[in-house]
């Protein structure tokens, strides 16, 4: 089943990418440190997949931020599917 992007996935992914770049990490660096496949990291950052809670916490830990920082600005409406 193909992954369907959502505004929430795109928003969270853009924050992950921004913080990762601020920390001077490549996608491969983040993948290695979190033990999450680099293709998944790329999918999260591109908004093609919504990161699960467990992975979100692992990413936040490596980036040195609270998990909530990666959710800043998220609203419930961003999770609703377009009809």
ABEGO torsion letter per residue (X at the ends): XBBBBBAAAAAAAAAAAAAAAAAGBBAAAAAAAAGBBAAAAAAAAAGABBBBAAAAAAAAAAAGBBAAAAABGBBAAAABBBX
